[in-house]
Amino acid sequence: MQSAATQESIGESIRQIRERRGLTRYDLARAAGYSYELVRRIETGRCYPSVPSLIDICMALDTTPNDVLKGEGEAWKTRS
């Protein structure tokens, strides 16, 4: 049985995908329509993103919430 996504794993997945896309936190925040502070808090595992913010962030990163939550996004495929 797979464990649930944690704040840290969601944030880490978002961070890795963002970095692979060559974006800064400021770039992601602007593209998703959120503050730099919120993006920082999500990436560092200090808070969970709301469903709407996760969708917006994923759209800005050209990935899916499913990929982020399951840790199966592009960033995780390189970890083997």
N, CA, C and O atoms as a Maestro MAE file, in Angstrom:
{
 s_m_m2io_version
 :::
 2.0.0
}

f_m_ct {
 s_m_title
 :::
 protein
 m_atom[320] {
  # First column is atom index #
  i_m_mmod_type
  r_m_x_coord
  r_m_y_coord
  r_m_z_coord
  i_m_residue_number
  s_m_chain_name
  s_m_pdb_residue_name
  s_m_pdb_atom_name
  i_m_atomic_number
  :::
  1 25 0.840 -1.183 0.000 1 A "MET " " N  " 7
  2 3 0.000 0.000 0.000 1 A "MET " " CA " 6
  3 2 0.882 1.242 0.000 1 A "MET " " C  " 6
  4 15 1.829 1.327 0.781 1 A "MET " " O  " 8
  5 25 0.581 2.206 -0.868 2 A "GLN " " N  " 7
  6 3 1.370 3.423 -0.943 2 A "GLN " " CA " 6
  7 2 0.985 4.362 0.184 2 A "GLN " " C  " 6
  8 15 -0.178 4.430 0.584 2 A "GLN " " O  " 8
  9 25 1.970 5.085 0.690 3 A "SER " " N  " 7
  10 3 1.678 6.061 1.735 3 A "SER " " CA " 6
  11 2 1.119 7.333 1.110 3 A "SER " " C  " 6
  12 15 1.346 7.626 -0.064 3 A "SER " " O  " 8
  13 25 0.390 8.072 1.920 4 A "ALA " " N  " 7
  14 3 -0.188 9.332 1.446 4 A "ALA " " CA " 6
  15 2 0.923 10.343 1.204 4 A "ALA " " C  " 6
  16 15 1.984 10.291 1.826 4 A "ALA " " O  " 8
  17 25 0.657 11.248 0.302 5 A "ALA " " N  " 7
  18 3 1.616 12.320 0.030 5 A "ALA " " CA " 6
  19 2 1.708 13.212 1.260 5 A "ALA " " C  " 6
  20 15 0.692 13.569 1.856 5 A "ALA " " O  " 8
  21 25 2.912 13.564 1.631 6 A "THR " " N  " 7
  22 3 3.122 14.454 2.765 6 A "THR " " CA " 6
  23 2 3.364 15.865 2.271 6 A "THR " " C  " 6
  24 15 3.625 16.089 1.089 6 A "THR " " O  " 8
  25 25 3.275 16.808 3.183 7 A "GLN " " N  " 7
  26 3 3.577 18.188 2.816 7 A "GLN " " CA " 6
  27 2 4.954 18.280 2.190 7 A "GLN " " C  " 6
  28 15 5.145 18.978 1.194 7 A "GLN " " O  " 8
  29 25 5.923 17.569 2.778 8 A "GLU " " N  " 7
  30 3 7.292 17.634 2.281 8 A "GLU " " CA " 6
  31 2 7.416 17.016 0.895 8 A "GLU " " C  " 6
  32 15 8.102 17.569 0.036 8 A "GLU " " O  " 8
  33 25 6.757 15.866 0.661 9 A "SER " " N  " 7
  34 3 6.894 15.221 -0.649 9 A "SER " " CA " 6
  35 2 6.200 16.021 -1.744 9 A "SER " " C  " 6
  36 15 6.692 16.077 -2.872 9 A "SER " " O  " 8
  37 25 5.066 16.641 -1.429 10 A "ILE " " N  " 7
  38 3 4.387 17.485 -2.419 10 A "ILE " " CA " 6
  39 2 5.267 18.681 -2.757 10 A "ILE " " C  " 6
  40 15 5.471 19.000 -3.928 10 A "ILE " " O  " 8
  41 25 5.778 19.330 -1.740 11 A "GLY " " N  " 7
  42 3 6.638 20.490 -1.958 11 A "GLY " " CA " 6
  43 2 7.905 20.141 -2.705 11 A "GLY " " C  " 6
  44 15 8.345 20.888 -3.579 11 A "GLY " " O  " 8
  45 25 8.493 19.008 -2.364 12 A "GLU " " N  " 7
  46 3 9.720 18.571 -3.037 12 A "GLU " " CA " 6
  47 2 9.453 18.275 -4.508 12 A "GLU " " C  " 6
  48 15 10.257 18.626 -5.372 12 A "GLU " " O  " 8
  49 25 8.344 17.641 -4.788 13 A "SER " " N  " 7
  50 3 7.986 17.340 -6.168 13 A "SER " " CA " 6
  51 2 7.790 18.628 -6.971 13 A "SER " " C  " 6
  52 15 8.283 18.747 -8.092 13 A "SER " " O  " 8
  53 25 7.073 19.581 -6.396 14 A "ILE " " N  " 7
  54 3 6.861 20.861 -7.066 14 A "ILE " " CA " 6
  55 2 8.190 21.565 -7.295 14 A "ILE " " C  " 6
  56 15 8.428 22.100 -8.378 14 A "ILE " " O  " 8
  57 25 9.053 21.571 -6.293 15 A "ARG " " N  " 7
  58 3 10.355 22.235 -6.421 15 A "ARG " " CA " 6
  59 2 11.182 21.602 -7.535 15 A "ARG " " C  " 6
  60 15 11.753 22.309 -8.366 15 A "ARG " " O  " 8
  61 25 11.247 20.283 -7.554 16 A "GLN " " N  " 7
  62 3 12.057 19.601 -8.570 16 A "GLN " " CA " 6
  63 2 11.541 19.872 -9.978 16 A "GLN " " C  " 6
  64 15 12.320 20.130 -10.896 16 A "GLN " " O  " 8
  65 25 10.232 19.812 -10.138 17 A "ILE " " N  " 7
  66 3 9.659 20.083 -11.460 17 A "ILE " " CA " 6
  67 2 9.937 21.531 -11.861 17 A "ILE " " C  " 6
  68 15 10.309 21.805 -13.002 17 A "ILE " " O  " 8
  69 25 9.753 22.456 -10.914 18 A "ARG " " N  " 7
  70 3 10.018 23.881 -11.197 18 A "ARG " " CA " 6
  71 2 11.461 24.080 -11.642 18 A "ARG " " C  " 6
  72 15 11.720 24.779 -12.622 18 A "ARG " " O  " 8
  73 25 12.400 23.470 -10.925 19 A "GLU " " N  " 7
  74 3 13.813 23.632 -11.280 19 A "GLU " " CA " 6
  75 2 14.131 23.017 -12.633 19 A "GLU " " C  " 6
  76 15 14.922 23.571 -13.396 19 A "GLU " " O  " 8
  77 25 13.520 21.873 -12.937 20 A "ARG " " N  " 7
  78 3 13.743 21.252 -14.256 20 A "ARG " " CA " 6
  79 2 13.198 22.124 -15.377 20 A "ARG " " C  " 6
  80 15 13.689 22.071 -16.505 20 A "ARG " " O  " 8
  81 25 12.199 22.916 -15.074 21 A "ARG " " N  " 7
  82 3 11.629 23.826 -16.072 21 A "ARG " " CA " 6
  83 2 12.426 25.128 -16.160 21 A "ARG " " C  " 6
  84 15 12.141 25.981 -17.000 21 A "ARG " " O  " 8
  85 25 13.420 25.273 -15.292 22 A "GLY " " N  " 7
  86 3 14.255 26.472 -15.321 22 A "GLY " " CA " 6
  87 2 13.564 27.705 -14.756 22 A "GLY " " C  " 6
  88 15 13.894 28.831 -15.129 22 A "GLY " " O  " 8
  89 25 12.611 27.498 -13.865 23 A "LEU " " N  " 7
  90 3 11.862 28.604 -13.281 23 A "LEU " " CA " 6
  91 2 12.339 28.908 -11.865 23 A "LEU " " C  " 6
  92 15 12.771 28.013 -11.137 23 A "LEU " " O  " 8
  93 25 12.257 30.155 -11.492 24 A "THR " " N  " 7
  94 3 12.507 30.539 -10.105 24 A "THR " " CA " 6
  95 2 11.185 30.458 -9.350 24 A "THR " " C  " 6
  96 15 10.126 30.297 -9.956 24 A "THR " " O  " 8
  97 25 11.250 30.567 -8.045 25 A "ARG " " N  " 7
  98 3 10.012 30.628 -7.265 25 A "ARG " " CA " 6
  99 2 9.185 31.843 -7.665 25 A "ARG " " C  " 6
  100 15 7.958 31.778 -7.724 25 A "ARG " " O  " 8
  101 25 9.866 32.946 -7.938 26 A "TYR " " N  " 7
  102 3 9.156 34.151 -8.382 26 A "TYR " " CA " 6
  103 2 8.432 33.898 -9.704 26 A "TYR " " C  " 6
  104 15 7.285 34.308 -9.875 26 A "TYR " " O  " 8
  105 25 9.103 33.224 -10.633 27 A "ASP " " N  " 7
  106 3 8.477 32.904 -11.922 27 A "ASP " " CA " 6
  107 2 7.220 32.056 -11.723 27 A "ASP " " C  " 6
  108 15 6.169 32.337 -12.300 27 A "ASP " " O  " 8
  109 25 7.345 31.016 -10.899 28 A "LEU " " N  " 7
  110 3 6.216 30.124 -10.649 28 A "LEU " " CA " 6
  111 2 5.078 30.870 -9.965 28 A "LEU " " C  " 6
  112 15 3.917 30.719 -10.347 28 A "LEU " " O  " 8
  113 25 5.399 31.664 -8.970 29 A "ALA " " N  " 7
  114 3 4.371 32.422 -8.254 29 A "ALA " " CA " 6
  115 2 3.615 33.330 -9.220 29 A "ALA " " C  " 6
  116 15 2.386 33.389 -9.190 29 A "ALA " " O  " 8
  117 25 4.340 34.025 -10.061 30 A "ARG " " N  " 7
  118 3 3.720 34.934 -11.029 30 A "ARG " " CA " 6
  119 2 2.848 34.157 -12.020 30 A "ARG " " C  " 6
  120 15 1.717 34.558 -12.294 30 A "ARG " " O  " 8
  121 25 3.364 33.057 -12.552 31 A "ALA " " N  " 7
  122 3 2.631 32.274 -13.554 31 A "ALA " " CA " 6
  123 2 1.375 31.625 -12.966 31 A "ALA " " C  " 6
  124 15 0.359 31.495 -13.651 31 A "ALA " " O  " 8
  125 25 1.450 31.222 -11.702 32 A "ALA " " N  " 7
  126 3 0.312 30.562 -11.058 32 A "ALA " " CA " 6
  127 2 -0.656 31.564 -10.432 32 A "ALA " " C  " 6
  128 15 -1.793 31.215 -10.116 32 A "ALA " " O  " 8
  129 25 -0.208 32.810 -10.251 33 A "GLY " " N  " 7
  130 3 -1.067 33.829 -9.674 33 A "GLY " " CA " 6
  131 2 -1.070 33.854 -8.156 33 A "GLY " " C  " 6
  132 15 -2.051 34.264 -7.536 33 A "GLY " " O  " 8
  133 25 0.040 33.410 -7.553 34 A "TYR " " N  " 7
  134 3 0.152 33.374 -6.097 34 A "TYR " " CA " 6
  135 2 1.393 34.133 -5.650 34 A "TYR " " C  " 6
  136 15 2.224 34.528 -6.468 34 A "TYR " " O  " 8
  137 25 1.504 34.328 -4.357 35 A "SER " " N  " 7
  138 3 2.654 35.054 -3.825 35 A "SER " " CA " 6
  139 2 3.885 34.145 -3.760 35 A "SER " " C  " 6
  140 15 3.787 32.921 -3.671 35 A "SER " " O  " 8
  141 25 5.041 34.798 -3.809 36 A "TYR " " N  " 7
  142 3 6.305 34.086 -3.633 36 A "TYR " " CA " 6
  143 2 6.278 33.337 -2.300 36 A "TYR " " C  " 6
  144 15 6.712 32.188 -2.220 36 A "TYR " " O  " 8
  145 25 5.769 33.988 -1.265 37 A "GLU " " N  " 7
  146 3 5.745 33.389 0.078 37 A "GLU " " CA " 6
  147 2 4.944 32.093 0.101 37 A "GLU " " C  " 6
  148 15 5.367 31.124 0.732 37 A "GLU " " O  " 8
  149 25 3.807 32.054 -0.566 38 A "LEU " " N  " 7
  150 3 3.017 30.818 -0.594 38 A "LEU " " CA " 6
  151 2 3.781 29.716 -1.309 38 A "LEU " " C  " 6
  152 15 3.833 28.586 -0.824 38 A "LEU " " O  " 8
  153 25 4.372 30.025 -2.448 39 A "VAL " " N  " 7
  154 3 5.147 29.017 -3.179 39 A "VAL " " CA " 6
  155 2 6.297 28.514 -2.308 39 A "VAL " " C  " 6
  156 15 6.560 27.312 -2.269 39 A "VAL " " O  " 8
  157 25 6.978 29.412 -1.616 40 A "ARG " " N  " 7
  158 3 8.079 29.002 -0.730 40 A "ARG " " CA " 6
  159 2 7.578 28.085 0.380 40 A "ARG " " C  " 6
  160 15 8.211 27.072 0.676 40 A "ARG " " O  " 8
  161 25 6.461 28.424 0.990 41 A "ARG " " N  " 7
  162 3 5.920 27.614 2.081 41 A "ARG " " CA " 6
  163 2 5.492 26.230 1.600 41 A "ARG " " C  " 6
  164 15 5.676 25.242 2.311 41 A "ARG " " O  " 8
  165 25 4.929 26.155 0.410 42 A "ILE " " N  " 7
  166 3 4.543 24.858 -0.145 42 A "ILE " " CA " 6
  167 2 5.783 24.028 -0.451 42 A "ILE " " C  " 6
  168 15 5.848 22.855 -0.082 42 A "ILE " " O  " 8
  169 25 6.763 24.620 -1.118 43 A "GLU " " N  " 7
  170 3 7.967 23.880 -1.503 43 A "GLU " " CA " 6
  171 2 8.776 23.403 -0.304 43 A "GLU " " C  " 6
  172 15 9.417 22.355 -0.372 43 A "GLU " " O  " 8
  173 25 8.756 24.144 0.774 44 A "THR " " N  " 7
  174 3 9.531 23.746 1.955 44 A "THR " " CA " 6
  175 2 8.727 22.879 2.915 44 A "THR " " C  " 6
  176 15 9.208 22.534 3.995 44 A "THR " " O  " 8
  177 25 7.506 22.525 2.525 45 A "GLY " " N  " 7
  178 3 6.709 21.624 3.344 45 A "GLY " " CA " 6
  179 2 6.060 22.273 4.551 45 A "GLY " " C  " 6
  180 15 5.634 21.579 5.474 45 A "GLY " " O  " 8
  181 25 5.982 23.584 4.557 46 A "ARG " " N  " 7
  182 3 5.373 24.282 5.694 46 A "ARG " " CA " 6
  183 2 3.860 24.313 5.610 46 A "ARG " " C  " 6
  184 15 3.186 24.541 6.614 46 A "ARG " " O  " 8
  185 25 3.309 24.082 4.395 47 A "CYS " " N  " 7
  186 3 1.855 24.015 4.247 47 A "CYS " " CA " 6
  187 2 1.503 23.178 3.029 47 A "CYS " " C  " 6
  188 15 2.289 23.042 2.092 47 A "CYS " " O  " 8
  189 25 0.298 22.622 3.070 48 A "TYR " " N  " 7
  190 3 -0.256 21.941 1.907 48 A "TYR " " CA " 6
  191 2 -0.856 22.988 0.979 48 A "TYR " " C  " 6
  192 15 -1.411 23.984 1.444 48 A "TYR " " O  " 8
  193 25 -0.752 22.775 -0.312 49 A "PRO " " N  " 7
  194 3 -1.480 23.676 -1.220 49 A "PRO " " CA " 6
  195 2 -2.962 23.304 -1.193 49 A "PRO " " C  " 6
  196 15 -3.304 22.133 -1.035 49 A "PRO " " O  " 8
  197 25 -3.835 24.289 -1.345 50 A "SER " " N  " 7
  198 3 -5.253 23.988 -1.516 50 A "SER " " CA " 6
  199 2 -5.420 23.311 -2.874 50 A "SER " " C  " 6
  200 15 -4.522 23.368 -3.714 50 A "SER " " O  " 8
  201 25 -6.553 22.680 -3.084 51 A "VAL " " N  " 7
  202 3 -6.788 22.035 -4.380 51 A "VAL " " CA " 6
  203 2 -6.715 23.057 -5.518 51 A "VAL " " C  " 6
  204 15 -6.044 22.799 -6.517 51 A "VAL " " O  " 8
  205 25 -7.388 24.216 -5.396 52 A "PRO " " N  " 7
  206 3 -7.269 25.195 -6.491 52 A "PRO " " CA " 6
  207 2 -5.831 25.677 -6.713 52 A "PRO " " C  " 6
  208 15 -5.408 25.843 -7.857 52 A "PRO " " O  " 8
  209 25 -5.078 25.902 -5.632 53 A "SER " " N  " 7
  210 3 -3.702 26.371 -5.823 53 A "SER " " CA " 6
  211 2 -2.823 25.275 -6.409 53 A "SER " " C  " 6
  212 15 -1.937 25.567 -7.212 53 A "SER " " O  " 8
  213 25 -3.048 24.014 -6.024 54 A "LEU " " N  " 7
  214 3 -2.282 22.917 -6.613 54 A "LEU " " CA " 6
  215 2 -2.548 22.833 -8.110 54 A "LEU " " C  " 6
  216 15 -1.620 22.644 -8.897 54 A "LEU " " O  " 8
  217 25 -3.800 22.970 -8.504 55 A "ILE " " N  " 7
  218 3 -4.147 22.932 -9.930 55 A "ILE " " CA " 6
  219 2 -3.473 24.084 -10.673 55 A "ILE " " C  " 6
  220 15 -2.905 23.883 -11.747 55 A "ILE " " O  " 8
  221 25 -3.532 25.288 -10.108 56 A "ASP " " N  " 7
  222 3 -2.898 26.446 -10.755 56 A "ASP " " CA " 6
  223 2 -1.390 26.270 -10.870 56 A "ASP " " C  " 6
  224 15 -0.806 26.584 -11.907 56 A "ASP " " O  " 8
  225 25 -0.761 25.774 -9.819 57 A "ILE " " N  " 7
  226 3 0.681 25.548 -9.832 57 A "ILE " " CA " 6
  227 2 1.036 24.491 -10.880 57 A "ILE " " C  " 6
  228 15 1.996 24.656 -11.633 57 A "ILE " " O  " 8
  229 25 0.266 23.418 -10.923 58 A "CYS " " N  " 7
  230 3 0.527 22.372 -11.911 58 A "CYS " " CA " 6
  231 2 0.346 22.879 -13.333 58 A "CYS " " C  " 6
  232 15 1.120 22.529 -14.224 58 A "CYS " " O  " 8
  233 25 -0.671 23.699 -13.548 59 A "MET " " N  " 7
  234 3 -0.858 24.279 -14.888 59 A "MET " " CA " 6
  235 2 0.337 25.148 -15.259 59 A "MET " " C  " 6
  236 15 0.800 25.111 -16.399 59 A "MET " " O  " 8
  237 25 0.837 25.924 -14.310 60 A "ALA " " N  " 7
  238 3 1.999 26.782 -14.577 60 A "ALA " " CA " 6
  239 2 3.249 25.948 -14.862 60 A "ALA " " C  " 6
  240 15 4.140 26.391 -15.586 60 A "ALA " " O  " 8
  241 25 3.313 24.740 -14.294 61 A "LEU " " N  " 7
  242 3 4.468 23.855 -14.491 61 A "LEU " " CA " 6
  243 2 4.269 22.862 -15.630 61 A "LEU " " C  " 6
  244 15 5.169 22.076 -15.928 61 A "LEU " " O  " 8
  245 25 3.099 22.889 -16.271 62 A "ASP " " N  " 7
  246 3 2.778 21.951 -17.345 62 A "ASP " " CA " 6
  247 2 2.915 20.508 -16.872 62 A "ASP " " C  " 6
  248 15 3.538 19.676 -17.531 62 A "ASP " " O  " 8
  249 25 2.323 20.234 -15.722 63 A "THR " " N  " 7
  250 3 2.279 18.884 -15.170 63 A "THR " " CA " 6
  251 2 0.893 18.684 -14.582 63 A "THR " " C  " 6
  252 15 0.046 19.571 -14.686 63 A "THR " " O  " 8
  253 25 0.648 17.541 -13.969 64 A "THR " " N  " 7
  254 3 -0.673 17.261 -13.410 64 A "THR " " CA " 6
  255 2 -0.607 17.132 -11.893 64 A "THR " " C  " 6
  256 15 0.435 16.775 -11.343 64 A "THR " " O  " 8
  257 25 -1.720 17.423 -11.214 65 A "PRO " " N  " 7
  258 3 -1.760 17.197 -9.766 65 A "PRO " " CA " 6
  259 2 -1.479 15.736 -9.425 65 A "PRO " " C  " 6
  260 15 -0.832 15.444 -8.419 65 A "PRO " " O  " 8
  261 25 -1.961 14.826 -10.254 66 A "ASN " " N  " 7
  262 3 -1.713 13.411 -10.012 66 A "ASN " " CA " 6
  263 2 -0.220 13.113 -9.980 66 A "ASN " " C  " 6
  264 15 0.253 12.387 -9.106 66 A "ASN " " O  " 8
  265 25 0.518 13.669 -10.927 67 A "ASP " " N  " 7
  266 3 1.967 13.455 -10.949 67 A "ASP " " CA " 6
  267 2 2.623 13.989 -9.686 67 A "ASP " " C  " 6
  268 15 3.504 13.344 -9.119 67 A "ASP " " O  " 8
  269 25 2.199 15.159 -9.247 68 A "VAL " " N  " 7
  270 3 2.786 15.760 -8.046 68 A "VAL " " CA " 6
  271 2 2.434 14.943 -6.804 68 A "VAL " " C  " 6
  272 15 3.306 14.656 -5.985 68 A "VAL " " O  " 8
  273 25 1.166 14.568 -6.659 69 A "LEU " " N  " 7
  274 3 0.727 13.865 -5.458 69 A "LEU " " CA " 6
  275 2 1.279 12.448 -5.356 69 A "LEU " " C  " 6
  276 15 1.562 11.967 -4.259 69 A "LEU " " O  " 8
  277 25 1.432 11.788 -6.485 70 A "LYS " " N  " 7
  278 3 1.943 10.422 -6.469 70 A "LYS " " CA " 6
  279 2 3.459 10.372 -6.578 70 A "LYS " " C  " 6
  280 15 4.057 9.301 -6.471 70 A "LYS " " O  " 8
  281 25 4.079 11.519 -6.791 71 A "GLY " " N  " 7
  282 3 5.529 11.531 -6.927 71 A "GLY " " CA " 6
  283 2 5.987 10.860 -8.199 71 A "GLY " " C  " 6
  284 15 7.088 10.312 -8.256 71 A "GLY " " O  " 8
  285 25 5.149 10.899 -9.225 72 A "GLU " " N  " 7
  286 3 5.475 10.241 -10.487 72 A "GLU " " CA " 6
  287 2 5.733 11.233 -11.608 72 A "GLU " " C  " 6
  288 15 5.797 10.852 -12.777 72 A "GLU " " O  " 8
  289 25 5.880 12.488 -11.260 73 A "GLY " " N  " 7
  290 3 6.136 13.505 -12.276 73 A "GLY " " CA " 6
  291 2 7.517 13.355 -12.863 73 A "GLY " " C  " 6
  292 15 8.305 12.512 -12.434 73 A "GLY " " O  " 8
  293 25 7.794 14.161 -13.825 74 A "GLU " " N  " 7
  294 3 9.074 14.140 -14.538 74 A "GLU " " CA " 6
  295 2 10.255 14.191 -13.571 74 A "GLU " " C  " 6
  296 15 11.257 13.508 -13.778 74 A "GLU " " O  " 8
  297 25 10.140 14.988 -12.529 75 A "ALA " " N  " 7
  298 3 11.243 15.136 -11.587 75 A "ALA " " CA " 6
  299 2 11.551 13.836 -10.861 75 A "ALA " " C  " 6
  300 15 12.712 13.558 -10.564 75 A "ALA " " O  " 8
  301 25 10.538 13.043 -10.574 76 A "TRP " " N  " 7
  302 3 10.747 11.812 -9.815 76 A "TRP " " CA " 6
  303 2 11.293 10.698 -10.695 76 A "TRP " " C  " 6
  304 15 11.918 9.773 -10.176 76 A "TRP " " O  " 8
  305 25 11.086 10.750 -11.991 77 A "LYS " " N  " 7
  306 3 11.570 9.694 -12.874 77 A "LYS " " CA " 6
  307 2 13.081 9.654 -12.926 77 A "LYS " " C  " 6
  308 15 13.648 8.625 -13.294 77 A "LYS " " O  " 8
  309 25 13.746 10.719 -12.578 78 A "THR " " N  " 7
  310 3 15.206 10.767 -12.635 78 A "THR " " CA " 6
  311 2 15.846 10.340 -11.319 78 A "THR " " C  " 6
  312 15 17.072 10.353 -11.209 78 A "THR " " O  " 8
  313 25 15.068 9.967 -10.336 79 A "ARG " " N  " 7
  314 3 15.604 9.664 -9.003 79 A "ARG " " CA " 6
  315 2 16.039 8.220 -8.839 79 A "ARG " " C  " 6
  316 15 16.586 7.891 -7.786 79 A "ARG " " O  " 8
  317 25 15.834 7.326 -9.817 80 A "SER " " N  " 7
  318 3 16.187 5.929 -9.631 80 A "SER " " CA " 6
  319 2 17.662 5.663 -9.592 80 A "SER " " C  " 6
  320 15 18.078 4.515 -9.439 80 A "SER " " O  " 8
  :::
 }
 m_bond[319] {
  # First column is bond index #
  i_m_from
  i_m_to
  i_m_order
  :::
  1 1 2 1
  2 2 3 1
  3 3 4 2
  4 3 5 1
  5 5 6 1
  6 6 7 1
  7 7 8 2
  8 7 9 1
  9 9 10 1
  10 10 11 1
  11 11 12 2
  12 11 13 1
  13 13 14 1
  14 14 15 1
  15 15 16 2
  16 15 17 1
  17 17 18 1
  18 18 19 1
  19 19 20 2
  20 19 21 1
  21 21 22 1
  22 22 23 1
  23 23 24 2
  24 23 25 1
  25 25 26 1
  26 26 27 1
  27 27 28 2
  28 27 29 1
  29 29 30 1
  30 30 31 1
  31 31 32 2
  32 31 33 1
  33 33 34 1
  34 34 35 1
  35 35 36 2
  36 35 37 1
  37 37 38 1
  38 38 39 1
  39 39 40 2
  40 39 41 1
  41 41 42 1
  42 42 43 1
  43 43 44 2
  44 43 45 1
  45 45 46 1
  46 46 47 1
  47 47 48 2
  48 47 49 1
  49 49 50 1
  50 50 51 1
  51 51 52 2
  52 51 53 1
  53 53 54 1
  54 54 55 1
  55 55 56 2
  56 55 57 1
  57 57 58 1
  58 58 59 1
  59 59 60 2
  60 59 61 1
  61 61 62 1
  62 62 63 1
  63 63 64 2
  64 63 65 1
  65 65 66 1
  66 66 67 1
  67 67 68 2
  68 67 69 1
  69 69 70 1
  70 70 71 1
  71 71 72 2
  72 71 73 1
  73 73 74 1
  74 74 75 1
  75 75 76 2
  76 75 77 1
  77 77 78 1
  78 78 79 1
  79 79 80 2
  80 79 81 1
  81 81 82 1
  82 82 83 1
  83 83 84 2
  84 83 85 1
  85 85 86 1
  86 86 87 1
  87 87 88 2
  88 87 89 1
  89 89 90 1
  90 90 91 1
  91 91 92 2
  92 91 93 1
  93 93 94 1
  94 94 95 1
  95 95 96 2
  96 95 97 1
  97 97 98 1
  98 98 99 1
  99 99 100 2
  100 99 101 1
  101 101 102 1
  102 102 103 1
  103 103 104 2
  104 103 105 1
  105 105 106 1
  106 106 107 1
  107 107 108 2
  108 107 109 1
  109 109 110 1
  110 110 111 1
  111 111 112 2
  112 111 113 1
  113 113 114 1
  114 114 115 1
  115 115 116 2
  116 115 117 1
  117 117 118 1
  118 118 119 1
  119 119 120 2
  120 119 121 1
  121 121 122 1
  122 122 123 1
  123 123 124 2
  124 123 125 1
  125 125 126 1
  126 126 127 1
  127 127 128 2
  128 127 129 1
  129 129 130 1
  130 130 131 1
  131 131 132 2
  132 131 133 1
  133 133 134 1
  134 134 135 1
  135 135 136 2
  136 135 137 1
  137 137 138 1
  138 138 139 1
  139 139 140 2
  140 139 141 1
  141 141 142 1
  142 142 143 1
  143 143 144 2
  144 143 145 1
  145 145 146 1
  146 146 147 1
  147 147 148 2
  148 147 149 1
  149 149 150 1
  150 150 151 1
  151 151 152 2
  152 151 153 1
  153 153 154 1
  154 154 155 1
  155 155 156 2
  156 155 157 1
  157 157 158 1
  158 158 159 1
  159 159 160 2
  160 159 161 1
  161 161 162 1
  162 162 163 1
  163 163 164 2
  164 163 165 1
  165 165 166 1
  166 166 167 1
  167 167 168 2
  168 167 169 1
  169 169 170 1
  170 170 171 1
  171 171 172 2
  172 171 173 1
  173 173 174 1
  174 174 175 1
  175 175 176 2
  176 175 177 1
  177 177 178 1
  178 178 179 1
  179 179 180 2
  180 179 181 1
  181 181 182 1
  182 182 183 1
  183 183 184 2
  184 183 185 1
  185 185 186 1
  186 186 187 1
  187 187 188 2
  188 187 189 1
  189 189 190 1
  190 190 191 1
  191 191 192 2
  192 191 193 1
  193 193 194 1
  194 194 195 1
  195 195 196 2
  196 195 197 1
  197 197 198 1
  198 198 199 1
  199 199 200 2
  200 199 201 1
  201 201 202 1
  202 202 203 1
  203 203 204 2
  204 203 205 1
  205 205 206 1
  206 206 207 1
  207 207 208 2
  208 207 209 1
  209 209 210 1
  210 210 211 1
  211 211 212 2
  212 211 213 1
  213 213 214 1
  214 214 215 1
  215 215 216 2
  216 215 217 1
  217 217 218 1
  218 218 219 1
  219 219 220 2
  220 219 221 1
  221 221 222 1
  222 222 223 1
  223 223 224 2
  224 223 225 1
  225 225 226 1
  226 226 227 1
  227 227 228 2
  228 227 229 1
  229 229 230 1
  230 230 231 1
  231 231 232 2
  232 231 233 1
  233 233 234 1
  234 234 235 1
  235 235 236 2
  236 235 237 1
  237 237 238 1
  238 238 239 1
  239 239 240 2
  240 239 241 1
  241 241 242 1
  242 242 243 1
  243 243 244 2
  244 243 245 1
  245 245 246 1
  246 246 247 1
  247 247 248 2
  248 247 249 1
  249 249 250 1
  250 250 251 1
  251 251 252 2
  252 251 253 1
  253 253 254 1
  254 254 255 1
  255 255 256 2
  256 255 257 1
  257 257 258 1
  258 258 259 1
  259 259 260 2
  260 259 261 1
  261 261 262 1
  262 262 263 1
  263 263 264 2
  264 263 265 1
  265 265 266 1
  266 266 267 1
  267 267 268 2
  268 267 269 1
  269 269 270 1
  270 270 271 1
  271 271 272 2
  272 271 273 1
  273 273 274 1
  274 274 275 1
  275 275 276 2
  276 275 277 1
  277 277 278 1
  278 278 279 1
  279 279 280 2
  280 279 281 1
  281 281 282 1
  282 282 283 1
  283 283 284 2
  284 283 285 1
  285 285 286 1
  286 286 287 1
  287 287 288 2
  288 287 289 1
  289 289 290 1
  290 290 291 1
  291 291 292 2
  292 291 293 1
  293 293 294 1
  294 294 295 1
  295 295 296 2
  296 295 297 1
  297 297 298 1
  298 298 299 1
  299 299 300 2
  300 299 301 1
  301 301 302 1
  302 302 303 1
  303 303 304 2
  304 303 305 1
  305 305 306 1
  306 306 307 1
  307 307 308 2
  308 307 309 1
  309 309 310 1
  310 310 311 1
  311 311 312 2
  312 311 313 1
  313 313 314 1
  314 314 315 1
  315 315 316 2
  316 315 317 1
  317 317 318 1
  318 318 319 1
  319 319 320 2
  :::
 }
}
